[in-house]
Amino acid sequence: MVTFSQAPATEPRGPALSAADRAAITNAVKAAEAGTCAEIVVVIATDPCEEGDATVALVAAGFAAIGCAGPLWLLGLSLHAIVVGQAVAFGALAALGSSSRVRRALRIDRLPSVAAHEAAERAFDELDLGRTKARTGVLIHVAVADRHVEVIADEGVHAALAPETWSECVADVVRAAKAGRLADGVVEAVRRCGAALAEALPPQPGLGDELPDEPVTR
Protein backbone atom coordinates (compact mmCIF):
# COMPACT_ATOMS: atom_id res chain seq x y z
CA MET A 1 0.00 0.00 0.00
CA VAL A 2 1.41 3.40 -0.98
CA THR A 3 0.22 6.88 -0.08
CA PHE A 4 0.80 10.39 -1.34
CA SER A 5 -0.63 13.42 0.43
CA GLN A 6 -0.68 17.18 0.47
CA ALA A 7 -2.65 19.87 2.29
CA PRO A 8 -4.35 22.76 0.45
CA ALA A 9 -3.63 26.21 1.81
CA THR A 10 -7.28 27.13 2.30
CA GLU A 11 -10.47 25.27 3.06
CA PRO A 12 -13.02 24.90 0.25
CA ARG A 13 -15.76 27.51 0.38
CA GLY A 14 -19.33 26.44 1.10
CA PRO A 15 -20.69 22.91 1.63
CA ALA A 16 -18.30 20.10 0.84
CA LEU A 17 -20.63 18.39 -1.65
CA SER A 18 -23.97 19.24 -3.19
CA ALA A 19 -26.27 16.70 -4.85
CA ALA A 20 -24.90 17.77 -8.22
CA ASP A 21 -21.34 17.36 -6.96
CA ARG A 22 -22.08 13.84 -5.74
CA ALA A 23 -23.59 12.92 -9.10
CA ALA A 24 -20.60 14.35 -10.99
CA ILE A 25 -18.12 12.40 -8.85
CA THR A 26 -20.16 9.20 -9.16
CA ASN A 27 -20.29 9.52 -12.95
CA ALA A 28 -16.56 10.22 -13.07
CA VAL A 29 -15.82 7.08 -11.03
CA LYS A 30 -18.07 4.96 -13.25
CA ALA A 31 -16.43 6.29 -16.40
CA ALA A 32 -12.93 5.77 -14.99
CA GLU A 33 -13.64 2.21 -13.86
CA ALA A 34 -15.12 1.31 -17.24
CA GLY A 35 -11.61 1.32 -18.66
CA THR A 36 -9.78 -0.58 -15.92
CA CYS A 37 -10.01 -3.56 -13.61
CA ALA A 38 -9.05 -1.33 -10.68
CA GLU A 39 -11.46 0.18 -8.14
CA ILE A 40 -11.64 3.87 -7.22
CA VAL A 41 -13.34 5.08 -4.05
CA VAL A 42 -13.72 8.73 -3.04
CA VAL A 43 -14.13 9.71 0.62
CA ILE A 44 -14.95 13.26 1.70
CA ALA A 45 -14.44 13.68 5.45
CA THR A 46 -16.10 16.89 6.63
CA ASP A 47 -15.53 16.51 10.38
CA PRO A 48 -12.08 17.12 11.91
CA CYS A 49 -9.99 13.96 12.07
CA GLU A 50 -9.28 14.22 15.80
CA GLU A 51 -11.12 11.33 17.42
CA GLY A 52 -7.87 9.76 18.59
CA ASP A 53 -6.76 12.97 20.27
CA ALA A 54 -10.03 13.25 22.21
CA THR A 55 -9.71 9.68 23.44
CA VAL A 56 -6.15 10.27 24.62
CA ALA A 57 -7.31 13.41 26.41
CA LEU A 58 -10.06 11.53 28.25
CA VAL A 59 -7.67 8.78 29.36
CA ALA A 60 -5.17 11.38 30.56
CA ALA A 61 -7.93 13.17 32.48
CA GLY A 62 -8.85 9.89 34.19
CA PHE A 63 -5.31 9.22 35.33
CA ALA A 64 -4.93 12.80 36.54
CA ALA A 65 -8.15 12.53 38.56
CA ILE A 66 -6.93 9.31 40.16
CA GLY A 67 -3.59 10.89 40.94
CA CYS A 68 -5.13 13.83 42.77
CA ALA A 69 -6.45 11.49 45.51
CA GLY A 70 -3.09 11.58 47.30
CA PRO A 71 -2.84 15.36 47.67
CA LEU A 72 -6.48 15.55 48.72
CA TRP A 73 -5.93 12.88 51.38
CA LEU A 74 -2.92 14.81 52.73
CA LEU A 75 -5.21 17.80 53.22
CA GLY A 76 -7.20 15.69 55.70
CA LEU A 77 -10.35 15.54 53.60
CA SER A 78 -12.92 12.79 54.09
CA LEU A 79 -13.30 9.94 51.63
CA HIS A 80 -16.50 11.48 50.33
CA ALA A 81 -14.79 14.82 49.72
CA ILE A 82 -11.90 13.10 47.96
CA VAL A 83 -14.27 11.25 45.60
CA VAL A 84 -16.15 14.46 44.86
CA GLY A 85 -12.85 16.25 44.23
CA GLN A 86 -11.73 13.52 41.82
CA ALA A 87 -15.01 13.71 39.94
CA VAL A 88 -14.77 17.48 39.62
CA ALA A 89 -11.15 17.25 38.48
CA PHE A 90 -11.98 14.60 35.88
CA GLY A 91 -14.91 16.59 34.52
CA ALA A 92 -12.88 19.77 34.21
CA LEU A 93 -9.84 18.10 32.67
CA ALA A 94 -11.92 15.99 30.27
CA ALA A 95 -13.81 19.05 29.05
CA LEU A 96 -10.59 20.95 28.47
CA GLY A 97 -8.72 18.07 26.92
CA SER A 98 -11.55 17.12 24.56
CA SER A 99 -11.78 20.65 23.16
CA SER A 100 -9.88 20.94 19.90
CA ARG A 101 -9.57 24.69 20.48
CA VAL A 102 -7.91 24.18 23.85
CA ARG A 103 -5.54 21.56 22.47
CA ARG A 104 -4.53 23.84 19.62
CA ALA A 105 -4.10 26.81 22.00
CA LEU A 106 -1.86 24.72 24.25
CA ARG A 107 -0.09 23.23 21.21
CA ILE A 108 -0.72 19.66 22.37
CA ASP A 109 -2.81 18.63 19.36
CA ARG A 110 -1.26 16.38 16.76
CA LEU A 111 -0.60 17.83 13.35
CA PRO A 112 -3.80 17.73 11.24
CA SER A 113 -1.96 15.78 8.56
CA VAL A 114 -1.19 12.99 11.03
CA ALA A 115 -4.80 12.62 12.13
CA ALA A 116 -6.04 12.87 8.54
CA HIS A 117 -3.54 10.25 7.39
CA GLU A 118 -4.75 7.87 10.09
CA ALA A 119 -8.36 8.58 9.08
CA ALA A 120 -7.50 7.77 5.46
CA GLU A 121 -5.92 4.48 6.46
CA ARG A 122 -8.99 3.57 8.53
CA ALA A 123 -11.26 4.39 5.60
CA PHE A 124 -9.14 2.23 3.30
CA ASP A 125 -9.62 -0.74 5.62
CA GLU A 126 -13.26 -0.10 6.56
CA LEU A 127 -14.37 0.26 2.93
CA ASP A 128 -12.60 -2.99 1.94
CA LEU A 129 -10.26 -1.38 -0.58
CA GLY A 130 -7.58 -3.84 0.49
CA ARG A 131 -9.78 -6.83 -0.22
CA THR A 132 -10.36 -6.59 -3.96
CA LYS A 133 -9.54 -9.74 -5.92
CA ALA A 134 -6.40 -8.34 -7.55
CA ARG A 135 -5.51 -5.84 -4.80
CA THR A 136 -6.28 -2.95 -7.12
CA GLY A 137 -8.15 -0.55 -4.86
CA VAL A 138 -7.43 3.20 -4.96
CA LEU A 139 -8.71 5.60 -2.32
CA ILE A 140 -8.93 9.36 -2.83
CA HIS A 141 -9.42 10.74 0.68
CA VAL A 142 -10.20 14.43 1.22
CA ALA A 143 -10.27 15.64 4.83
CA VAL A 144 -11.98 19.01 4.41
CA ALA A 145 -11.67 20.38 7.95
CA ASP A 146 -8.06 19.23 8.18
CA ARG A 147 -7.31 20.59 4.68
CA HIS A 148 -5.60 17.36 3.74
CA VAL A 149 -5.77 15.27 0.56
CA GLU A 150 -4.37 11.77 0.32
CA VAL A 151 -4.34 8.95 -2.22
CA ILE A 152 -3.82 5.38 -1.05
CA ALA A 153 -3.23 2.67 -3.66
CA ASP A 154 -3.14 -1.04 -2.94
CA GLU A 155 -0.29 -3.35 -3.89
CA GLY A 156 -1.58 -4.32 -7.33
CA VAL A 157 -1.85 -0.69 -8.41
CA HIS A 158 1.37 0.44 -6.75
CA ALA A 159 3.32 -2.14 -8.73
CA ALA A 160 1.84 -0.93 -12.03
CA LEU A 161 1.97 2.87 -11.71
CA ALA A 162 4.61 5.44 -10.86
CA PRO A 163 4.20 7.47 -7.63
CA GLU A 164 4.02 10.66 -9.71
CA THR A 165 0.51 9.64 -10.75
CA TRP A 166 -0.76 10.13 -7.22
CA SER A 167 1.00 13.46 -6.68
CA GLU A 168 -0.72 14.78 -9.81
CA CYS A 169 -4.11 13.54 -8.61
CA VAL A 170 -3.59 15.20 -5.24
CA ALA A 171 -2.52 18.41 -6.96
CA ASP A 172 -5.78 18.43 -8.94
CA VAL A 173 -7.82 18.40 -5.73
CA VAL A 174 -5.59 20.90 -3.92
CA ARG A 175 -5.64 23.37 -6.79
CA ALA A 176 -9.42 23.27 -7.10
CA ALA A 177 -9.97 23.40 -3.32
CA LYS A 178 -7.98 26.60 -3.11
CA ALA A 179 -10.37 28.11 -5.66
CA GLY A 180 -13.45 26.86 -3.79
CA ARG A 181 -14.16 24.15 -6.41
CA LEU A 182 -13.51 21.00 -4.40
CA ALA A 183 -15.83 18.71 -6.37
CA ASP A 184 -14.31 19.80 -9.70
CA GLY A 185 -10.89 18.91 -8.37
CA VAL A 186 -12.06 15.49 -7.20
CA VAL A 187 -13.64 14.80 -10.59
CA GLU A 188 -10.42 15.78 -12.36
CA ALA A 189 -8.37 13.60 -10.00
CA VAL A 190 -10.66 10.64 -10.68
CA ARG A 191 -10.33 11.18 -14.44
CA ARG A 192 -6.55 11.41 -14.23
CA CYS A 193 -6.40 8.32 -12.04
CA GLY A 194 -8.73 6.43 -14.39
CA ALA A 195 -6.65 7.29 -17.46
CA ALA A 196 -3.47 6.03 -15.82
CA LEU A 197 -5.18 2.88 -14.56
CA ALA A 198 -6.71 2.15 -17.97
CA GLU A 199 -3.24 2.09 -19.52
CA ALA A 200 -1.57 0.05 -16.80
CA LEU A 201 -4.46 -2.16 -15.65
CA PRO A 202 -7.00 -2.63 -18.46
CA PRO A 203 -10.29 -4.47 -17.86
CA GLN A 204 -10.08 -8.18 -17.16
CA PRO A 205 -12.91 -10.71 -16.96
CA GLY A 206 -14.06 -11.26 -13.39
CA LEU A 207 -12.25 -8.23 -11.98
CA GLY A 208 -13.61 -4.81 -11.06
CA ASP A 209 -16.96 -3.41 -9.95
CA GLU A 210 -16.53 -4.73 -6.41
CA LEU A 211 -16.98 -1.42 -4.57
CA PRO A 212 -19.56 1.40 -4.70
CA ASP A 213 -19.09 4.29 -7.13
CA GLU A 214 -20.80 6.96 -5.02
CA PRO A 215 -18.55 9.20 -2.89
CA VAL A 216 -18.57 8.37 0.80
CA THR A 217 -19.08 11.34 3.12
CA ARG A 218 -18.14 11.26 6.80
C-alpha positions in Angstrom: 0.0 0.0 0.0 1.4 3.4 -1.0 0.2 6.9 -0.1 0.8 10.4 -1.3 -0.6 13.4 0.4 -0.7 17.2 0.5 -2.7 19.9 2.3 -4.3 22.8 0.4 -3.6 26.2 1.8 -7.3 27.1 2.3 -10.5 25.3 3.1 -13.0 24.9 0.2 -15.8 27.5 0.4 -19.3 26.4 1.1 -20.7 22.9 1.6 -18.3 20.1 0.8 -20.6 18.4 -1.7 -24.0 19.2 -3.2 -26.3 16.7 -4.9 -24.9 17.8 -8.2 -21.3 17.4 -7.0 -22.1 13.8 -5.7 -23.6 12.9 -9.1 -20.6 14.3 -11.0 -18.1 12.4 -8.8 -20.2 9.2 -9.2 -20.3 9.5 -12.9 -16.6 10.2 -13.1 -15.8 7.1 -11.0 -18.1 5.0 -13.2 -16.4 6.3 -16.4 -12.9 5.8 -15.0 -13.6 2.2 -13.9 -15.1 1.3 -17.2 -11.6 1.3 -18.7 -9.8 -0.6 -15.9 -10.0 -3.6 -13.6 -9.1 -1.3 -10.7 -11.5 0.2 -8.1 -11.6 3.9 -7.2 -13.3 5.1 -4.0 -13.7 8.7 -3.0 -14.1 9.7 0.6 -14.9 13.3 1.7 -14.4 13.7 5.5 -16.1 16.9 6.6 -15.5 16.5 10.4 -12.1 17.1 11.9 -10.0 14.0 12.1 -9.3 14.2 15.8 -11.1 11.3 17.4 -7.9 9.8 18.6 -6.8 13.0 20.3 -10.0 13.3 22.2 -9.7 9.7 23.4 -6.2 10.3 24.6 -7.3 13.4 26.4 -10.1 11.5 28.3 -7.7 8.8 29.4 -5.2 11.4 30.6 -7.9 13.2 32.5 -8.9 9.9 34.2 -5.3 9.2 35.3 -4.9 12.8 36.5 -8.1 12.5 38.6 -6.9 9.3 40.2 -3.6 10.9 40.9 -5.1 13.8 42.8 -6.4 11.5 45.5 -3.1 11.6 47.3 -2.8 15.4 47.7 -6.5 15.6 48.7 -5.9 12.9 51.4 -2.9 14.8 52.7 -5.2 17.8 53.2 -7.2 15.7 55.7 -10.3 15.5 53.6 -12.9 12.8 54.1 -13.3 9.9 51.6 -16.5 11.5 50.3 -14.8 14.8 49.7 -11.9 13.1 48.0 -14.3 11.2 45.6 -16.1 14.5 44.9 -12.8 16.2 44.2 -11.7 13.5 41.8 -15.0 13.7 39.9 -14.8 17.5 39.6 -11.1 17.3 38.5 -12.0 14.6 35.9 -14.9 16.6 34.5 -12.9 19.8 34.2 -9.8 18.1 32.7 -11.9 16.0 30.3 -13.8 19.1 29.1 -10.6 21.0 28.5 -8.7 18.1 26.9 -11.5 17.1 24.6 -11.8 20.6 23.2 -9.9 20.9 19.9 -9.6 24.7 20.5 -7.9 24.2 23.8 -5.5 21.6 22.5 -4.5 23.8 19.6 -4.1 26.8 22.0 -1.9 24.7 24.3 -0.1 23.2 21.2 -0.7 19.7 22.4 -2.8 18.6 19.4 -1.3 16.4 16.8 -0.6 17.8 13.4 -3.8 17.7 11.2 -2.0 15.8 8.6 -1.2 13.0 11.0 -4.8 12.6 12.1 -6.0 12.9 8.5 -3.5 10.2 7.4 -4.7 7.9 10.1 -8.4 8.6 9.1 -7.5 7.8 5.5 -5.9 4.5 6.5 -9.0 3.6 8.5 -11.3 4.4 5.6 -9.1 2.2 3.3 -9.6 -0.7 5.6 -13.3 -0.1 6.6 -14.4 0.3 2.9 -12.6 -3.0 1.9 -10.3 -1.4 -0.6 -7.6 -3.8 0.5 -9.8 -6.8 -0.2 -10.4 -6.6 -4.0 -9.5 -9.7 -5.9 -6.4 -8.3 -7.6 -5.5 -5.8 -4.8 -6.3 -2.9 -7.1 -8.1 -0.5 -4.9 -7.4 3.2 -5.0 -8.7 5.6 -2.3 -8.9 9.4 -2.8 -9.4 10.7 0.7 -10.2 14.4 1.2 -10.3 15.6 4.8 -12.0 19.0 4.4 -11.7 20.4 7.9 -8.1 19.2 8.2 -7.3 20.6 4.7 -5.6 17.4 3.7 -5.8 15.3 0.6 -4.4 11.8 0.3 -4.3 8.9 -2.2 -3.8 5.4 -1.0 -3.2 2.7 -3.7 -3.1 -1.0 -2.9 -0.3 -3.4 -3.9 -1.6 -4.3 -7.3 -1.8 -0.7 -8.4 1.4 0.4 -6.7 3.3 -2.1 -8.7 1.8 -0.9 -12.0 2.0 2.9 -11.7 4.6 5.4 -10.9 4.2 7.5 -7.6 4.0 10.7 -9.7 0.5 9.6 -10.7 -0.8 10.1 -7.2 1.0 13.5 -6.7 -0.7 14.8 -9.8 -4.1 13.5 -8.6 -3.6 15.2 -5.2 -2.5 18.4 -7.0 -5.8 18.4 -8.9 -7.8 18.4 -5.7 -5.6 20.9 -3.9 -5.6 23.4 -6.8 -9.4 23.3 -7.1 -10.0 23.4 -3.3 -8.0 26.6 -3.1 -10.4 28.1 -5.7 -13.5 26.9 -3.8 -14.2 24.1 -6.4 -13.5 21.0 -4.4 -15.8 18.7 -6.4 -14.3 19.8 -9.7 -10.9 18.9 -8.4 -12.1 15.5 -7.2 -13.6 14.8 -10.6 -10.4 15.8 -12.4 -8.4 13.6 -10.0 -10.7 10.6 -10.7 -10.3 11.2 -14.4 -6.5 11.4 -14.2 -6.4 8.3 -12.0 -8.7 6.4 -14.4 -6.6 7.3 -17.5 -3.5 6.0 -15.8 -5.2 2.9 -14.6 -6.7 2.1 -18.0 -3.2 2.1 -19.5 -1.6 0.0 -16.8 -4.5 -2.2 -15.6 -7.0 -2.6 -18.5 -10.3 -4.5 -17.9 -10.1 -8.2 -17.2 -12.9 -10.7 -17.0 -14.1 -11.3 -13.4 -12.3 -8.2 -12.0 -13.6 -4.8 -11.1 -17.0 -3.4 -10.0 -16.5 -4.7 -6.4 -17.0 -1.4 -4.6 -19.6 1.4 -4.7 -19.1 4.3 -7.1 -20.8 7.0 -5.0 -18.6 9.2 -2.9 -18.6 8.4 0.8 -19.1 11.3 3.1 -18.1 11.3 6.8 
